[in-house]
Amino acid sequence: MEKENTGLLSGPDGIVRCFWHGNLPDYLHYHDHEWGRPVADDRRLFEKICLEGFQSGLSWLTILRKRENFREAFAGFDFDKVAAFTERDVERLLGNAGIIRHRGKIVSTINNAKRAREMADEFGSLAAWFWKFEPGKDERPETVDLAHLRANPTTAVSVRISKDLKKRGWTFVGPTTVYAFMQAMGLVNDHLVGCVCRNEVEKERKAFKRPK
């Protein structure tokens, strides 16, 4: 049962969490074990920014339930391999009913793989580039509230990242998409106060070695 006006939801196990997983088993597992935990692995970062682009106009749950299909279709989101995809691969992917068959988003993923390769060469890793944008204490509140989460927000930082990515030739990386990426990959901790994961995620973030 959702606790009124708090954004917190009691699970079937009696544990209180953020509301948005709706106690759906696969979504609940994602909330508990992935969302907000800091990530420095280039493949996972590339996968997430691409899948957030595919999510545009859809729900994340739709994408989550197709994620293994996406991984198989896009070579495990190894951006070196995806960067080498050709028009034949685009046609192959358009015929794959296990993913979102949107030509623009498929072409965008291939394009973004090439841009990711360029950035990894320039900065040493994709992770090093993304993590240099981690918001400082003066750039965000210490905790977030229900209104913040439900607004599908953008922030000054997500706008900066979006603009920089677009300058570098990336597509499907608007500020809202970028902020969802930041939330999921642990650049911010948006688990609500009272959620069982909030303090645990904060400990992981404090112990996390930022890539340079």
C-alpha positions, 0 to 999 in steps of 0.5 A, a space after each residue: 500500500 502506498 503511504 499517502 503523499 510520501 511516494 513510499 510503497 510497502 512491498 509484499 515482503 513488508 519492506 518500504 520502498 519508492 513507489 514507482 516499481 508498483 511491486 511488479 517482481 521484475 521492476 521491484 528487482 530492478 529498483 532494489 539491485 540496479 537503480 541508483 547504484 553507481 556504475 563505471 562500466 562503459 558497456 553498461 553506461 552505453 547500454 543505459 543511455 541507448 535504452 533510455 533513448 528507446 524508452 522515449 514515448 514508452 515506459 521503462 518497464 517495456 524496455 526492461 522486459 525487452 532488455 535481454 533481446 536488446 543486448 542480443 540484438 546490439 552485441 551486448 552494447 559493445 560500442 566498438 561492435 555496434 559502431 561497425 553496424 551497417 544498413 544491413 544490420 539496420 534492416 535486420 534489427 527492424 525485423 526483430 520483434 523482440 526489440 523496439 523497431 523504430 528506425 530512427 532509434 536504431 540508427 541513433 544507437 549505431 551513430 552513438 556507438 561511433 561517438 562513444 568510441 571517439 569519447 573513450 579515445 579522448 577521455 580514456 573511457 566513457 565513464 570518465 566523461 560522464 562522471 565528471 558531470 556528477 552534481 556537486 552538493 551545491 547543484 542539487 538538494 540532499 534529498 528528493 521528494 515525491 513531486 521531484 520524482 513524479 515530474 520526470 525532471 530535468 536539471 541544470 546538469 542534465 541540460 549541460 550533459 545533453 548539450 555537450 553530447 549533442 555537440 559531439 553528434 549524439 542523438 536521442 539524448 535530451 535533458 529528460 533522457 539524460 536525467 533518467 540515465 543519471 538517476 539509474 547509473 548512480 550519478 545522483 541518489 534519488 531513492 526517497 527518504 524512507 526507502 530501504 535502498 536510500 542509505 545503502 545506495 548512499 554508502 555505495 556512492 561514498 565508497 565508489 571510486 570515480 573514474 578519471 
